[in-house]
Amino acid sequence: MLEAALYKNPEKITIEWWPSLQDYNEAIQNPRACLNDVELKNSLPYTNAVGLPRTVTGSFASVYRMHCADKDYALRLF
């Protein structure tokens, strides 16, 4: 579920949406569909015992360890 914030402006009220941790976890399971970088599109996230992406959260970010052909990357999402 996406989180929302209401910002009041004398001229209009706008709603801005940002992804939740669950949105990130769902998206990162298919890197080809959600990432733009060519190397990261071909990567796979490290997973836990039940097959869900392992994540470390803190400081307003979620970090995923992604395995590419010959190296690993830390993918930090805010």
Wavefront OBJ file of the C-alpha trace (Angstrom):
o trace
v 0.000 0.000 0.000
v 1.365 3.406 -0.895
v 1.730 6.026 1.796
v 0.422 9.535 1.175
v 1.173 13.034 2.341
v -1.111 16.018 1.997
v 0.522 19.361 1.383
v -1.620 22.445 1.816
v -0.987 25.344 -0.468
v -3.208 28.439 -0.610
v -3.820 27.725 -4.298
v -4.297 23.956 -4.195
v -3.930 20.791 -2.141
v -1.608 18.179 -3.571
v -1.178 14.537 -2.645
v 2.242 12.965 -3.000
v 2.745 9.201 -2.830
v 5.855 7.268 -1.889
v 6.497 3.521 -1.794
v 6.334 1.483 1.409
v 8.781 -1.244 2.433
v 6.317 -3.808 1.098
v 6.236 -2.022 -2.289
v 10.044 -2.198 -2.466
v 10.060 -5.884 -1.503
v 7.537 -6.720 -4.201
v 9.297 -4.688 -6.893
v 12.821 -5.948 -6.203
v 11.718 -9.537 -6.829
v 11.668 -8.691 -10.546
v 14.692 -6.437 -11.223
v 14.155 -6.478 -15.007
v 10.828 -4.724 -14.565
v 11.764 -2.157 -11.921
v 15.422 -1.155 -12.475
v 16.956 0.950 -15.254
v 20.634 0.008 -14.945
v 21.566 -2.716 -17.450
v 23.816 -4.630 -15.059
v 21.327 -4.476 -12.195
v 18.480 -5.582 -14.485
v 20.311 -8.910 -14.813
v 20.939 -9.278 -11.078
v 19.083 -11.243 -8.415
v 18.438 -10.215 -4.808
v 19.738 -12.357 -1.971
v 16.767 -14.041 -0.317
v 15.828 -15.389 3.106
v 14.688 -18.921 3.986
v 11.211 -18.402 2.497
v 12.478 -16.857 -0.741
v 11.762 -13.185 -0.003
v 14.419 -10.519 -0.617
v 16.691 -9.888 2.374
v 16.699 -6.242 3.345
v 18.374 -4.031 5.917
v 16.436 -0.910 6.849
v 17.372 2.277 8.610
v 18.046 5.976 8.039
v 14.990 6.238 5.786
v 16.353 3.624 3.354
v 16.087 -0.064 2.488
v 19.258 -1.805 1.313
v 19.213 -4.957 -0.799
v 22.227 -7.104 -1.674
v 22.055 -7.826 -5.400
v 24.101 -10.562 -7.094
v 25.326 -9.900 -10.626
v 27.380 -12.249 -12.811
v 30.742 -11.668 -11.118
v 30.106 -9.241 -8.253
v 27.579 -8.049 -5.695
v 26.037 -4.606 -5.265
v 24.250 -2.885 -2.418
v 21.084 -1.318 -3.784
v 19.895 1.464 -1.484
v 16.321 2.685 -1.941
v 14.883 5.732 -0.163
l 1 2 3 4 5 6 7 8 9 10 11 12 13 14 15 16 17 18 19 20 21 22 23 24 25 26 27 28 29 30 31 32 33 34 35 36 37 38 39 40 41 42 43 44 45 46 47 48 49 50 51 52 53 54 55 56 57 58 59 60 61 62 63 64 65 66 67 68 69 70 71 72 73 74 75 76 77 78
